[in-house]
Amino acid sequence: MKKTAEIVWIVLIVFTVFAYLLGKLKLVSTFMVGVLLVTTFIKGELIIDYFMGLKDVSLKYRLIPTVWLVLIISLIAISYYT
């Protein structure tokens, strides 16, 4: 379990550094915003599954934060693309 948490933490750090470098280097385009939103969703799901401890619980409990995450990311995408 500890090794899994470490790997998840490293993935979270890599995605965060990727997003930081895109902003710092001003490489933001419409496509890259989509990529950033997808990586944000993946980061959120990793946090929900491993650090909130919801990986092994009933689906109805996992859906609450996942639906919230999809809603927020969708609203960000709609506001960016309009």
C-alpha positions in Angstrom: 0.0 0.0 0.0 2.8 2.4 0.9 4.5 1.9 -2.5 1.2 2.5 -4.3 0.8 5.8 -2.5 4.3 6.8 -3.4 3.7 6.1 -7.1 0.4 8.0 -7.0 2.1 10.9 -5.3 4.9 11.0 -8.0 2.3 10.9 -10.7 0.5 13.9 -9.0 3.8 15.8 -8.9 4.6 15.1 -12.5 1.2 16.3 -13.7 1.5 19.4 -11.5 5.0 20.2 -12.9 3.7 19.7 -16.4 0.9 22.2 -15.8 3.3 24.6 -14.2 5.7 24.4 -17.1 2.9 24.9 -19.7 1.9 28.1 -18.0 5.5 29.3 -17.3 6.5 28.7 -21.0 3.2 30.2 -22.3 2.5 27.1 -24.3 -1.2 27.3 -23.6 -3.5 26.6 -26.6 -7.0 25.3 -27.0 -5.7 21.8 -27.3 -3.4 22.1 -24.3 -6.3 23.4 -22.1 -8.1 20.2 -22.9 -5.0 18.2 -22.0 -4.8 20.1 -18.7 -8.4 19.5 -17.9 -8.0 15.8 -18.5 -4.9 15.7 -16.3 -6.8 17.6 -13.6 -9.5 15.0 -13.8 -6.9 12.2 -13.5 -5.3 14.0 -10.5 -8.7 14.4 -8.9 -9.6 10.7 -9.3 -6.2 9.6 -7.9 -6.8 11.8 -4.9 -10.3 10.4 -4.5 -9.2 6.8 -4.8 -6.0 6.7 -2.9 -5.8 9.7 -0.5 -9.4 9.9 0.4 -9.5 6.2 0.7 -12.6 5.7 -1.5 -11.1 3.1 -3.8 -12.6 0.1 -2.1 -15.9 1.5 -1.0 -19.4 1.3 -2.5 -19.9 3.0 -5.9 -22.5 5.4 -4.5 -19.9 6.9 -2.2 -17.3 7.2 -4.9 -19.7 8.9 -7.3 -20.3 11.9 -5.1 -16.8 13.4 -5.4 -16.5 12.2 -9.0 -19.7 13.8 -10.1 -18.6 17.0 -8.3 -15.2 16.8 -10.1 -16.8 16.3 -13.5 -19.2 19.2 -12.9 -16.4 21.6 -11.9 -14.1 20.6 -14.8 -17.0 20.8 -17.3 -17.9 24.3 -16.1 -14.3 25.4 -16.5 -14.2 23.9 -20.0 -17.4 25.6 -20.9 -16.3 29.0 -19.6 -12.9 28.7 -21.4 -14.2 27.5 -24.8 -17.0 30.1 -25.0 
